[in-house]
Amino acid sequence: MKTLLVILLVLLPVLCISQIRFCDSTNNWQTGYATPDGTGTIDYHFLTSVTIQGLSYRPLYNTNFYVREDTTAGMVYYVWPSVDSNEHLLFNYNLHPGDTIVYRHTVSNDTDILSFVDSILINSRYYKVFQ
């Protein structure tokens, strides 16, 4: 019984690992920038859902992107109507070390190899970290 309790206490943080829901309407981001004219920040947040090609997407404020999250599959997709009408993978929460990551650009694609998956404790919850 003591062994089982110790195993559960050791594994509990691993079992509780989750990710922040990317398309949560309460999410807000800020990025900073600097130009010769000065510095500032740009705010990002999700707007009310819209339907594109029969799927529900959330427009990302201050961008031309529409994003949807498939929480069952652990994937986040986007469409970029000013470039094309195809859906593209933005995040894959199921990646493992050694998997190839493709970064899509308007003209070409770049690739990288995932080095490791870790976790970070934020407000008493563990979240996945990909590097």
N, C-alpha and C positions, 0 to 999 in steps of 0.2 A: 504494500500500500504506500509506503514512504517513497519507493522508487517511482511509482506511478505519479504521485504528487509532484515530485521533483521534475519528472519529464514534462508534465503539463505546465509547470511554472516556467520551464525553459522554452517550451514551444509556443506558449501563449502569445508572446509578442510577434512571432513569425506568423501565426495563424491570423492575427488581427491586422496584418498589413493590408492597406487599401490604397486606392488612388483618389486624388481629388477629382471630382467629376468636372471634366473640362467645360462642358456646356451648361453648368449650373448658372442660373440667371443672376445669382448674387455675386459671382466672380467679377473682380475688377483688377485690371493691370495698369501699371504706369511704366513708361519707358522714358528715359532721359535722353536728351540730345544736346549737342553743342555745335554752334556754327560761328562764323566770324561776327555775326550780328548779335550773338548772345546764346543763352541756354534756356531750356524749358522742358516740359514734360508733355507726353501725349497719353491720354486716357483711353482705355479699351474696356468694353463691357458688351454683353450680349443684349440684343434687342428682341422684340416679340417674334415668335416663330413664324416662318413662312413656308409654303409648300413649293418645292421645286422637283419636277419629274416624279411626283407622287410621294416624295419623302419630306419629312419635317426638318428644316434647317433653322439655325439661329444666325441672323446677320451679326457680324462682329463690328461694333461701332468704330469708326475711323479707318475702316478697311473696305475692300471690295470682296471680302470673303464671306461665305455662308458655311456654317459648320454644323455637323450633326455627330452625335455620339451613340455608338451601339454598345451599351453597357454589358450586354450578354456576351458579345464577341470580344470586348475589350479593345475596341477600335474607335478612332475618331477620324471622320472624313470631312473634306471640304470641297466646295465648288468655287470656281473663280470665273464668273460669267464674262468678265471683260477679256479673258484669255481663251477659254474654251468652255464647253458645256459638260465636260466629263467630271466624274467624282474622283477625287484623289485621296490617298491615305495620308493623314497628318500625323497620327500617333498610333502605335501598336503597343499596348500594355503587356503583350504576351511574349516579348522578345527575350532571348537568352544570349549569354555571352557567346560570341562567334557569329551571331546573325548579322546579315548585311542590312544596312539602313540606306535608303535611297532618299536624297534630298532633291525635290523637284524645283527647278527654276523655270522662268519663262522661255528660255532658249535651250537649256540642256539639263541633265541630271548629274548629280555628284553622288558618290557612295562612300560609306564608311563602315567599319566593323565595330559592333558593340563590344566594349572591353569587359565590363562587368555590370551586374545589377546589385544594388545595395538598398538600404532603407535609411530614412531619416525620421527622427521623432519631432513632430510639430504639434503643439497643444495636446500632448498625451496620446497622439495617434501616430502610427508608423505609416510612411508613404514610400513607394518605390522610387528609386533614383537610378537612372540609366546613364552610363558613361561609356 
